[in-house]
Amino acid sequence: MVELAGLFAALPTAFDDAFAYDGKAQAALARHAVRLGMDGVFVGGSTAEVHSLTLDERTQALGDVAAAVGPDTRLIAHVAAMRLP
């Protein structure tokens, strides 16, 4: 089991002007949290409007954040769902 310690930012989900998921902005939010000193980020919680996203959008958000922060930043993914594809 991996021990989690330190500060983690619960990321909001980035949307564009048409209310579609915005992967570039999501990646920028994640990088910004790491630059501010966060030890890790939490993707897809209630702060992130996760229950409004499709499974594909949630998967994309997690991938975008993982790619943006790299392997040295801890990543927590919210996996519960009320909405199914």
Sequence and secondary structure as in RCSB ss.txt:
>XXXX:A:sequence
MVELAGLFAALPTAFDDAFAYDGKAQAALARHAVRLGMDGVFVGGSTAEVHSLTLDERTQALGDVAAAVGPDTRL
IAHVAAMRLP
>XXXX:A:secstr
     S EEE    B TTS B HHHHHHHHHHHHHTT SEEEESSGGGTGGGS HHHHHHHHHHHHHHH TTSEE
EE    S   
